[in-house]
Amino acid sequence: MPLTPRPVRLTLALAGILAATILAVAPAQAEEPPIRVGVLAYRGGDHANAVWEPTVRYLADRFPKRGAEMVPLDLPGMDAAVAAGSVDFVLTNTGNYVELEARHGVTRIATLHSSRSGASGAAVGSALIVRAGRNDIRSLADLKGKTVMAVDPDAFGGFQVAWGALLTAGVDPYADLKELRFSGFPVDRVAFAVRDSEVDAGVLRACVLEELAQEGHLDRGQFQIVGARTEPGFGCALSTGLYPDWPLARLAKTPEDLAKAVVVALFQMPDGHPAALAGGYEGWTVPMDYQPVHGLFRSLRIGPYEHLRDVTLLDLARENWHWLALAALALLWWAVHSLRVEHLIKVRTAELRAANRELRREMAERRRAEDTARERQKEMDHVARLSILGEMASNIAHELNQPLGAIANYARGCTRRLEAGVGSAAEFAEASRAIAAQADRAGQIIARIRDFVRKRASQLEPADVNGAVEAALQLCEGRARSGNIPVIRELTSGLPPVLADRVQIEQVVLNLVKNALDAMDDGEDGGAGEGRGVTVRTGLDADGRVEIAVADRGHGLSEDARARLFDPFFTTKPGGMGLGLSICRTIVESHGGHLWATDHPGGGTIVRFVLPAAEEKVNAG
């Protein structure tokens, strides 16, 4: 199949070679020359200047003594500039970087984080376009026998990614197409050729079509995507998978200190900086894994893997006779070298074993420290529960006196009837049942207290929030009645369960309700003010989390108290330890939730905490 010759691409290439020559012969006139950044101008020099010049100016501002300048280059110019060492850094496409890495030893130091990146962080792919209405070309396989245009054989998103996708679809662009043309840079020519029906289909780097439409160079509605697919979080038309975005790489000659300083400067670029807006990116990240690119090149047998193409043994010997001679000498040297390597391996193995022993020791110490911290936290939770019950002891005693008093009254009544010889068996049976009911009531009070204060390991299981709230409120009923403070329940039914330790949730609710009752005791309204009382609400927040709120009509919080409310040992109560709310926050956050306090409209305080629903927490885990 005849191929159209590659268009002449001399302008940017000569610019790169000329810059390299000038730098090679010009004497050094400054101690610190400007930082030179070579940028791949895949849509021409004007577009590269508009997109990347603000980023280079940002670097110039960060290095005022040196300054920085941008060198727009095409693919041949990029290779020439790197070979000549006329630039310090290169910003180029993913595939070109892999080739420069193999040829010249450049090293990536950061990866661009595009504003259009997919969920994986990858942002480079290919879009194969045809004119709208071409119903005969829907899938990649339909391109067999058609005329296709790409920008350059070495363009990564502009051809190589699409090449791999076409091979996967059973189409070899060099064998199965009617004609494969290359337009040369800029890539805009490909879109215009498809629009003007000069070719059946074109290969564009993903997002170029959207950029051209946004700039007003063409109408997006005139095109449709061949084999359209979607990637999570990626907003551009796409026909292939995504690969890591452009890397910033340093040359082998670039000082390591300078490379580190440039990376730090880029990582510190503020959000929304004009340079990022002009470049269409959100920032820079640590170098991504480029093994998928190596995998693509290996399958295409290009770039560093071009040597994998089929060759005869005679061709191999003719082209590499000097290597064969060296190999023969290497075999003689290998015997001596292997002994030395074996010795070094033994030494290194011993060092690794020693390092592993030290690592295991450190891990064991860390586990012991974590176990100790958990035990101390458990002890603090236990002490906090005992402290709460100690403060409420008189009210709990009053709660117990009621069923015990009823039992005593029923028992005395039965005794008098027996001594007087009056009363029927039915009356005595009824009295016995009443005594048993009051005994069960007292037993339930004691069982709730015993479950609440016993020392136990945390047990996470699906728990009903309304049930935990009710259990906590039952322990507070006597305290509320003695202060003549109504406790209002606004519990939403049908709430999803939360994955939590029920007793710890009861502890949090009990502590918050007790604080609310204490605040009402300290309030100025007394016990009969309008709207006075403690309100306990449950429901779902806007994010689907279970929310519990405890609202009082007390004196509210000062600015200082609000700022330090959850600090350990901070308290506004005479004789208080200041641990209750701190422990509550620790418990809530250990369950994946959040605890905070706000002012109550009309006076008082609302303390809320949210917990993720059990299904949500399991999925997140």
Secondary structure in CASP SS format (residue, H / E / C, confidence):
PFRMAT SS
TARGET T0000
AUTHOR 0000-0000-0000
METHOD secondary structure of the structure
MODEL  1
M C 1.00
P C 1.00
L C 1.00
T C 1.00
P C 1.00
R C 1.00
P C 1.00
V C 1.00
R C 1.00
L C 1.00
T H 1.00
L H 1.00
A H 1.00
L H 1.00
A H 1.00
G H 1.00
I H 1.00
L H 1.00
A H 1.00
A H 1.00
T H 1.00
I H 1.00
L H 1.00
A H 1.00
V H 1.00
A C 1.00
P C 1.00
A C 1.00
Q C 1.00
A C 1.00
E C 1.00
E C 1.00
P C 1.00
P C 1.00
I E 1.00
R E 1.00
V E 1.00
G E 1.00
V E 1.00
L E 1.00
A C 1.00
Y C 1.00
R C 1.00
G C 1.00
G H 1.00
D H 1.00
H H 1.00
A H 1.00
N H 1.00
A H 1.00
V H 1.00
W H 1.00
E H 1.00
P H 1.00
T H 1.00
V H 1.00
R H 1.00
Y H 1.00
L H 1.00
A H 1.00
D H 1.00
R H 1.00
F C 1.00
P C 1.00
K C 1.00
R C 1.00
G C 1.00
A E 1.00
E E 1.00
M E 1.00
V E 1.00
P E 1.00
L E 1.00
D C 1.00
L H 1.00
P H 1.00
G H 1.00
M H 1.00
D H 1.00
A H 1.00
A H 1.00
V H 1.00
A H 1.00
A H 1.00
G C 1.00
S C 1.00
V C 1.00
D C 1.00
F E 1.00
V E 1.00
L E 1.00
T C 1.00
N C 1.00
T H 1.00
G H 1.00
N H 1.00
Y H 1.00
V H 1.00
E H 1.00
L H 1.00
E H 1.00
A H 1.00
R H 1.00
H H 1.00
G C 1.00
V C 1.00
T E 1.00
R E 1.00
I E 1.00
A E 1.00
T E 1.00
L E 1.00
H E 1.00
S E 1.00
S C 1.00
R C 1.00
S C 1.00
G C 1.00
A C 1.00
S C 1.00
G C 1.00
A C 1.00
A C 1.00
V E 1.00
G C 1.00
S E 1.00
A E 1.00
L E 1.00
I E 1.00
V E 1.00
R E 1.00
A C 1.00
G C 1.00
R C 1.00
N C 1.00
D C 1.00
I C 1.00
R C 1.00
S C 1.00
L H 1.00
A H 1.00
D H 1.00
L H 1.00
K C 1.00
G C 1.00
K C 1.00
T E 1.00
V E 1.00
M E 1.00
A E 1.00
V C 1.00
D C 1.00
P C 1.00
D C 1.00
A C 1.00
F H 1.00
G H 1.00
G H 1.00
F H 1.00
Q H 1.00
V H 1.00
A H 1.00
W H 1.00
G H 1.00
A H 1.00
L H 1.00
L H 1.00
T H 1.00
A C 1.00
G C 1.00
V C 1.00
D C 1.00
P C 1.00
Y C 1.00
A C 1.00
D C 1.00
L C 1.00
K C 1.00
E E 1.00
L E 1.00
R E 1.00
F E 1.00
S C 1.00
G C 1.00
F C 1.00
P C 1.00
V C 1.00
D H 1.00
R H 1.00
V H 1.00
A H 1.00
F H 1.00
A H 1.00
V H 1.00
R H 1.00
D C 1.00
S C 1.00
E C 1.00
V C 1.00
D C 1.00
A E 1.00
G E 1.00
V E 1.00
L E 1.00
R E 1.00
A C 1.00
C C 1.00
V H 1.00
L H 1.00
E H 1.00
E H 1.00
L H 1.00
A H 1.00
Q H 1.00
E C 1.00
G C 1.00
H C 1.00
L C 1.00
D C 1.00
R H 1.00
G H 1.00
Q H 1.00
F E 1.00
Q E 1.00
I E 1.00
V C 1.00
G C 1.00
A C 1.00
R C 1.00
T C 1.00
E C 1.00
P C 1.00
G C 1.00
F C 1.00
G C 1.00
C C 1.00
A C 1.00
L C 1.00
S C 1.00
T C 1.00
G C 1.00
L C 1.00
Y E 1.00
P C 1.00
D C 1.00
W C 1.00
P E 1.00
L E 1.00
A E 1.00
R E 1.00
L C 1.00
A C 1.00
K C 1.00
T C 1.00
P C 1.00
E H 1.00
D H 1.00
L H 1.00
A H 1.00
K H 1.00
A H 1.00
V H 1.00
V H 1.00
V H 1.00
A H 1.00
L H 1.00
F H 1.00
Q C 1.00
M C 1.00
P C 1.00
D C 1.00
G C 1.00
H C 1.00
P H 1.00
A H 1.00
A H 1.00
L H 1.00
A H 1.00
G H 1.00
G C 1.00
Y E 1.00
E E 1.00
G E 1.00
W E 1.00
T E 1.00
V C 1.00
P C 1.00
M C 1.00
D C 1.00
Y C 1.00
Q H 1.00
P H 1.00
V H 1.00
H H 1.00
G H 1.00
L H 1.00
F H 1.00
R H 1.00
S H 1.00
L H 1.00
R C 1.00
I C 1.00
G H 1.00
P H 1.00
Y H 1.00
E H 1.00
H H 1.00
L H 1.00
R C 1.00
D C 1.00
V C 1.00
T C 1.00
L H 1.00
L H 1.00
D H 1.00
L H 1.00
A H 1.00
R H 1.00
E H 1.00
N C 1.00
W H 1.00
H H 1.00
W H 1.00
L H 1.00
A H 1.00
L H 1.00
A H 1.00
A H 1.00
L H 1.00
A H 1.00
L H 1.00
L H 1.00
W H 1.00
W H 1.00
A H 1.00
V H 1.00
H H 1.00
S H 1.00
L H 1.00
R H 1.00
V H 1.00
E H 1.00
H H 1.00
L H 1.00
I H 1.00
K H 1.00
V H 1.00
R H 1.00
T H 1.00
A H 1.00
E H 1.00
L H 1.00
R H 1.00
A H 1.00
A H 1.00
N H 1.00
R H 1.00
E H 1.00
L H 1.00
R H 1.00
R H 1.00
E H 1.00
M H 1.00
A H 1.00
E H 1.00
R H 1.00
R H 1.00
R H 1.00
A H 1.00
E H 1.00
D H 1.00
T H 1.00
A H 1.00
R H 1.00
E H 1.00
R H 1.00
Q H 1.00
K H 1.00
E H 1.00
M H 1.00
D H 1.00
H H 1.00
V H 1.00
A H 1.00
R H 1.00
L H 1.00
S H 1.00
I H 1.00
L H 1.00
G H 1.00
E H 1.00
M C 1.00
A H 1.00
S H 1.00
N H 1.00
I H 1.00
A H 1.00
H H 1.00
E H 1.00
L H 1.00
N H 1.00
Q H 1.00
P H 1.00
L H 1.00
G H 1.00
A H 1.00
I H 1.00
A H 1.00
N H 1.00
Y H 1.00
A H 1.00
R H 1.00
G H 1.00
C H 1.00
T H 1.00
R H 1.00
R H 1.00
L H 1.00
E H 1.00
A H 1.00
G C 1.00
V C 1.00
G C 1.00
S C 1.00
A H 1.00
A H 1.00
E H 1.00
F H 1.00
A H 1.00
E H 1.00
A H 1.00
S H 1.00
R H 1.00
A H 1.00
I H 1.00
A H 1.00
A H 1.00
Q H 1.00
A H 1.00
D H 1.00
R H 1.00
A H 1.00
G H 1.00
Q H 1.00
I H 1.00
I H 1.00
A H 1.00
R H 1.00
I H 1.00
R H 1.00
D H 1.00
F H 1.00
V H 1.00
R C 1.00
K C 1.00
R C 1.00
A C 1.00
S C 1.00
Q C 1.00
L C 1.00
E E 1.00
P E 1.00
A E 1.00
D C 1.00
V H 1.00
N H 1.00
G H 1.00
A H 1.00
V H 1.00
E H 1.00
A H 1.00
A H 1.00
L H 1.00
Q H 1.00
L H 1.00
C H 1.00
E H 1.00
G H 1.00
R H 1.00
A H 1.00
R H 1.00
S H 1.00
G C 1.00
N C 1.00
I C 1.00
P C 1.00
V E 1.00
I E 1.00
R E 1.00
E E 1.00
L E 1.00
T C 1.00
S C 1.00
G C 1.00
L C 1.00
P C 1.00
P C 1.00
V E 1.00
L E 1.00
A E 1.00
D C 1.00
R H 1.00
V H 1.00
Q H 1.00
I H 1.00
E H 1.00
Q H 1.00
V H 1.00
V H 1.00
L H 1.00
N H 1.00
L H 1.00
V H 1.00
K H 1.00
N H 1.00
A H 1.00
L H 1.00
D H 1.00
A H 1.00
M H 1.00
D H 1.00
D H 1.00
G C 1.00
E C 1.00
D C 1.00
G C 1.00
G C 1.00
A C 1.00
G C 1.00
E C 1.00
G C 1.00
R C 1.00
G C 1.00
V E 1.00
T E 1.00
V E 1.00
R E 1.00
T E 1.00
G E 1.00
L E 1.00
D C 1.00
A C 1.00
D C 1.00
G C 1.00
R C 1.00
V E 1.00
E E 1.00
I E 1.00
A E 1.00
V E 1.00
A E 1.00
D C 1.00
R C 1.00
G C 1.00
H C 1.00
G C 1.00
L C 1.00
S C 1.00
E H 1.00
D H 1.00
A H 1.00
R H 1.00
A H 1.00
R C 1.00
L C 1.00
F C 1.00
D C 1.00
P C 1.00
F C 1.00
F C 1.00
T C 1.00
T C 1.00
K C 1.00
P C 1.00
G C 1.00
G C 1.00
M C 1.00
G C 1.00
L C 1.00
G H 1.00
L H 1.00
S H 1.00
I H 1.00
C H 1.00
R H 1.00
T H 1.00
I H 1.00
V H 1.00
E H 1.00
S H 1.00
H C 1.00
G C 1.00
G C 1.00
H E 1.00
L E 1.00
W E 1.00
A E 1.00
T E 1.00
D E 1.00
H C 1.00
P C 1.00
G C 1.00
G C 1.00
G C 1.00
T E 1.00
I E 1.00
V E 1.00
R E 1.00
F E 1.00
V E 1.00
L E 1.00
P C 1.00
A E 1.00
A H 1.00
E H 1.00
E H 1.00
K H 1.00
V H 1.00
N H 1.00
A H 1.00
G C 1.00
END
